Amino acid sequence: MGIAAISITGCSSSGDEGLPVRVVNKSAWDALVVGCPLCGERGVVVEGGGTYFGWTEERAWPVTYKIVVRGAESVCPVIDPEPGKAEGAVGTRDVIYVVDESGTCVAGPGSWDEI
C-alpha cells in the first residue's frame, strides 16, 4: 500500500475555538501523523529534524493520534490540557507531542516556550 501525504512545516489551523495541538518531530526520519482533523485518510508527513505540524482540535477531548515512523506505529499518550483541575486548582498546559529520536510519540513539554 503506498502512502501519499503532503509535507508541512510549521503549519497550524487558524480556528479560534478548540484545543491547539502540535506534533514536533525530533527524529531523523519523516513521521506520518494519523488521526488529526487535517490528516485525511492518508495522514500528514512531518519532516524529520525538528519540524512541527499543528492544528486546532475541535472534537471532544481526549482524542487519540498515531505516529508512523519507518513503518513502526506508536499511539500518542493522552495529555490532560488542564492538569490539577480535578483537585480544584486551575491549571493549563499546551498539548504538544514529540516524536523522539527513536520515532516514538511521547508527551512533550507543558509549554511551547520549552521546545
Secondary structure, 3 states (H helix, E strand, C coil): CCCCCCECCCECCCCCCCEEEEEEECCCCCEEEECCCCCCCCCEEECCCCEEEEEEECCCCCCCCEEEECCEEEECCCCCCCCCHHHCCCCCCCEEEEECCCCCEEECCCCHHHC
